[in-house]
């Protein structure tokens, strides 16, 4: 979904010819509250290996966010985004080791970037700073997603990027972007060498879109080229007014520099996202998914995860304000040498392969 939003940002806005107008500016706020009832144990405990919605069997204010943004347009070419965030979902963005200087403060910044729409060809958009990643189908903000909880593959692809680059629409159907960025995990410092990220987007028809997002660069202390990480995220999305279906596939690999033997780490995942507006404010979503961390590089455990998530949403909109109530059930199964979730014994007990959870979530937003 972020990839789709990024494409939309590159389009020329319809503004008054006299320069900046009120419609160039946007501001708003968002709050995400949830209670996840976990069937393994009613005692509060963390969701093993998960980076967002980590707290189970306890009330969780997972996210709060405010923002101010100005769109770049032909009449007013400068744009900016500023925003702040807080909540338990920011915990998963903090690295376990090697944080960048000021990471404990920067985690509360959701946007801090400038953009400029240069009058080159169809419009070359230059952008730099901290911005929402175009890699991955889901946003860290649950309101932008079909389901309340995020997929495993999206939790282990970047939600944010720090760097600079350009976007260009070659035709009405095809656009591309290229960015020089910092580390894959934006709050981590592993080395001083730049990394590279890009997107190719093709609007095949008014309903069908294809996006290929890539990341390439050194993600270990040893920056020799043979140890560079390569990562691909491909998305095929079909959409109409009352329904959306999208298939997303991730695959990443890197050779481990610290290993005494040749270890080519691999991780891959796929998810089928679907949403259907039943009638009026009622919407249902379904997401089956697979995630394989063959060497434990991403999740910290060698495991193969299978999951299915079903979501029922009721949305009430009044002017610029919107409220979404979501009831979600998901089942996760983790197997492999180090797979599993916390069972009845909690974090000190034996691991179990299956985990069932029901989420009661309330999402409140204001966008003007």
Beta strands, then each sheet from edge to edge (+ up, - down):
strand 1: 25-38
strand 2: 45-46
strand 3: 55-56
strand 4: 59-70
strand 5: 78-86
strand 6: 109-118
strand 7: 124-132
strand 8: 160-169
strand 9: 174-181
strand 10: 195-203
strand 11: 208-218
strand 12: 228-240
strand 13: 243-255
strand 14: 264-279
strand 15: 282-293
strand 16: 303-318
strand 17: 321-335
strand 18: 341-343
strand 19: 346-352
strand 20: 354-367
sheet 1: 1+ 4- 5+ 6- 7+ 8- 9+ 10- 11+ 12- 13+ 14- 15+ 16- 17+ 20- 1+
sheet 2: 2+ 3-
sheet 3: 18+ 19-
end
